[in-house]
Amino acid sequence: MFSSPVRTVVVSELDPATPIPPGTTLLDVREQDEWDAGHAPGAWHIPLGELPRRVSELPVEGRILVVCRSGSRSARATAWLEQVGYDAANLDGGMVAWAGAGLPVV
């Protein structure tokens, strides 16, 4: 179901003022406890194991930028989303890189 390589976005490419680009959905595929510990404002949350069942919740227009803790699970999710027709990219380094760059976490 999942494969690689996938398109990636590095945190340094994001605008600190608006880190989620217009027309982009930030999808966090971490588990609930990881999400509860802190996530990017405005992110959607669908754990990786639920993604095939819940993919219809995602918008079909625009890019899906996928994030997890460090980039591994999100790379698998990105590959799968691309296979089923979404414009998806993986956030390299995940929430570790996001928080490390000083981007907001709630």
N, C-alpha and C positions, 0 to 999 in steps of 0.2 A: 504494500500500500504506500509506503513512504520511500523516497529515494533522494539522492543529491547529485550534483551540486545545485545550488540555488542562487538566485540574485540576492545580493546583500546590500545593506545600507550601514554605514558606520556612523557612530554618534556624532563625529565631527562634521558630518554633512548636514546635520539638523540645525535649524535656527533656534537658538536658546529662547527667543521671544515667543516662538510658535513651533515647538518641537514636533508636533504632529502636523505635517503639511496639509494645506487645504485639499480636500478630495481624497484624503487618506484615512483609513480606519486602522487604529492601533489595536491589534488583537493580542491579548496576553493569554498564553496557553499553559501557564503554571497551575499548580494545584491550589485549592481553596486556601489552605493555610499560608502559602507563599503570597497569594494575592492579598490576604488579610494583613500580612506583615508590612505591606507597602506596594503600591502600584502607581503607574503614571496616570495623572488626571486625564479623564476623557477616554481611557482605554476600555475596550470591551473585554469581557472575561469568559472564555470557553476553554476549560481544561483540555489538554491534548487528547485524552481518552474519550472525550465527549464530542470532539470536533466532527467526525463523520456523521453522527446523528443530528448535530445542531447546525451544520453548515448553512442550512437555509435561513438562519437568523442573520447571516452576514449580508451587507449590501452587495449587489452584483456590479455596481458601477464604482469606479475609482480603484485605487490600490489598497491592498491589505498589507500593512507592515506588521510582521509577527514577532513577538518577543516572548522570551522565557527568562530563566535566571541568567544563563550564560551564552545561549545561542544554539545549543544542541537540539533540544525539543522543538524550538521554533524553526530550525532548519528543516526538520522532518515535516512539520506542519506546512511550511511554505512549499515544499516539494509537492505535497499532496494537493494543496490548494491550486497550484499551477496545473497539476494533472487534471483537475476537475473544472478548469476554465477560469480561475480567478487570476487577476493581476496581483501577484504577491511577491513580497521581498522579506528577507530575514534581517532583523536588527542584530548585527554582529556584536557579540559581547553581552547581549541581553540587558537585563535590569542592572547587572553589576556595572556595565559600561554606562548605562543611562544615569544611574545615581552617581557614579564616579565622575561624570562630566558636570555634575551640579544641576542636572535637569530635575524638575519637580517630582516629588513622590508624596502621595497621600496615603 
